[in-house]
Amino acid sequence: MTVTGPDFIALQVRDLERAATFYETVVGLTRAPFSPPHAVVFDTQPTFAVRDPGPGVDLESGQPGLGVALWLHDPEAVTLHATVAAAGAIILQEPFEGPFGTTFVFQDLDGYAVTVHDRATRG
């Protein structure tokens, strides 16, 4: 067997429609034509989704995603920074120039830290 890397990434959220609307209208993702029950899938590569918490997941027990780094690519990271800030998202790190281009970090509605960068990592 050969593992080729991440294929599907999902964040477990408190309010599915609220989170999906945030990622759609503020972050700018497009919903996929089909989503399974209890999830909203976006048309991304790899596949990204928000979903209801699975059995035994208590999102109130601590900071969601602690220790996991979720990075999204947007060639217009500076514009997205202004958009998420204007929408009231907490900016954890203002834009800076790094090895992946202009990069910033925001906190989504459920407390996940999301990093956005503008330099593609694949050709």
C-alpha positions as CSV (number, residue, x, y, z in Angstrom):
1,M,0.0,0.0,0.0
2,T,1.1,3.6,-0.7
3,V,-0.2,6.5,1.2
4,T,-0.3,9.5,-1.1
5,G,-1.1,12.2,1.5
6,P,-4.2,13.9,2.9
7,D,-7.3,13.3,0.9
8,F,-10.2,14.6,3.1
9,I,-10.0,17.1,5.9
10,A,-13.1,17.9,8.0
11,L,-13.5,20.2,11.0
12,Q,-16.1,19.1,13.6
13,V,-18.2,22.2,14.4
14,R,-20.9,23.3,16.9
15,D,-23.3,24.7,14.4
16,L,-23.0,23.1,10.9
17,E,-24.9,25.6,8.9
18,R,-23.3,28.6,10.6
19,A,-19.8,27.2,10.0
20,A,-20.6,26.2,6.4
21,T,-22.0,29.7,5.7
22,F,-18.8,31.3,7.2
23,Y,-16.5,29.2,5.0
24,E,-18.7,29.8,2.0
25,T,-19.4,33.6,2.3
26,V,-16.4,34.9,4.3
27,V,-13.6,32.5,3.3
28,G,-14.9,32.1,-0.3
29,L,-15.1,28.3,-0.6
30,T,-17.7,26.8,-2.9
31,R,-20.0,24.0,-1.7
32,A,-19.6,20.7,-3.5
33,P,-22.7,19.5,-5.4
34,F,-23.2,16.7,-2.9
35,S,-22.6,16.4,0.9
36,P,-23.4,13.4,3.1
37,P,-25.8,13.8,6.0
38,H,-24.4,15.9,8.9
39,A,-21.7,17.5,6.8
40,V,-21.1,20.2,4.2
41,V,-18.4,19.4,1.7
42,F,-16.6,22.1,-0.3
43,D,-15.2,21.8,-3.8
44,T,-11.5,21.8,-2.9
45,Q,-8.4,19.6,-3.3
46,P,-7.9,17.9,-1.0
47,T,-11.6,17.7,0.0
48,F,-12.4,20.0,2.9
49,A,-15.6,19.9,4.9
50,V,-17.3,20.9,8.1
51,R,-19.3,18.3,10.0
52,D,-21.3,17.7,13.1
53,P,-19.2,16.2,15.9
54,G,-18.7,12.5,15.8
55,P,-19.6,10.2,18.7
56,G,-17.6,11.0,21.9
57,V,-16.4,14.4,20.6
58,D,-16.9,17.2,23.1
59,L,-16.0,20.5,21.5
60,E,-16.4,22.3,24.8
61,S,-13.6,20.2,26.5
62,G,-10.7,22.4,25.2
63,Q,-9.4,24.3,22.2
64,P,-10.6,22.6,19.0
65,G,-7.7,21.4,16.8
66,L,-5.0,22.1,19.3
67,G,-1.8,20.8,17.8
68,V,-3.1,20.6,14.2
69,A,-2.1,23.1,11.6
70,L,-4.6,23.7,8.9
71,W,-3.4,25.8,6.0
72,L,-5.4,27.1,3.1
73,H,-4.0,28.5,-0.1
74,D,-5.4,31.8,-1.6
75,P,-3.4,33.7,-4.2
76,E,-5.2,36.8,-2.8
77,A,-4.4,36.2,0.9
78,V,-4.2,40.0,1.6
79,T,-7.7,40.5,0.3
80,L,-9.0,37.4,2.3
81,H,-7.3,38.8,5.4
82,A,-9.3,42.1,5.0
83,T,-12.5,40.1,4.4
84,V,-12.2,37.8,7.5
85,A,-11.2,40.7,9.7
86,A,-14.2,42.8,8.5
87,A,-16.5,39.8,9.2
88,G,-15.3,39.9,12.8
89,A,-13.0,36.8,12.8
90,I,-10.2,37.0,15.3
91,I,-6.8,37.6,13.6
92,L,-4.3,35.5,15.5
93,Q,-1.3,36.6,13.3
94,E,-1.4,39.6,11.0
95,P,0.0,39.1,7.4
96,F,3.7,38.6,7.2
97,E,6.1,37.5,4.5
98,G,7.3,33.9,4.9
99,P,8.5,30.9,2.9
100,F,4.9,30.4,1.6
101,G,4.5,34.1,0.7
102,T,2.1,36.4,2.4
103,T,0.7,34.5,5.3
104,F,-1.8,35.2,8.1
105,V,-3.7,33.2,10.8
106,F,-7.3,33.6,11.8
107,Q,-9.6,31.9,14.3
108,D,-12.8,30.5,12.9
109,L,-16.2,30.5,14.6
110,D,-15.4,27.2,16.5
111,G,-11.9,28.3,17.6
112,Y,-9.8,26.5,15.0
113,A,-6.7,28.4,14.0
114,V,-6.6,28.6,10.1
115,T,-3.4,29.7,8.3
116,V,-3.8,31.3,4.9
117,H,-0.9,31.7,2.5
118,D,-0.6,33.0,-1.1
119,R,2.3,31.0,-2.6
120,A,1.2,27.7,-4.1
121,T,3.1,24.7,-2.8
122,R,2.3,22.6,-5.9
123,G,2.9,23.4,-9.5
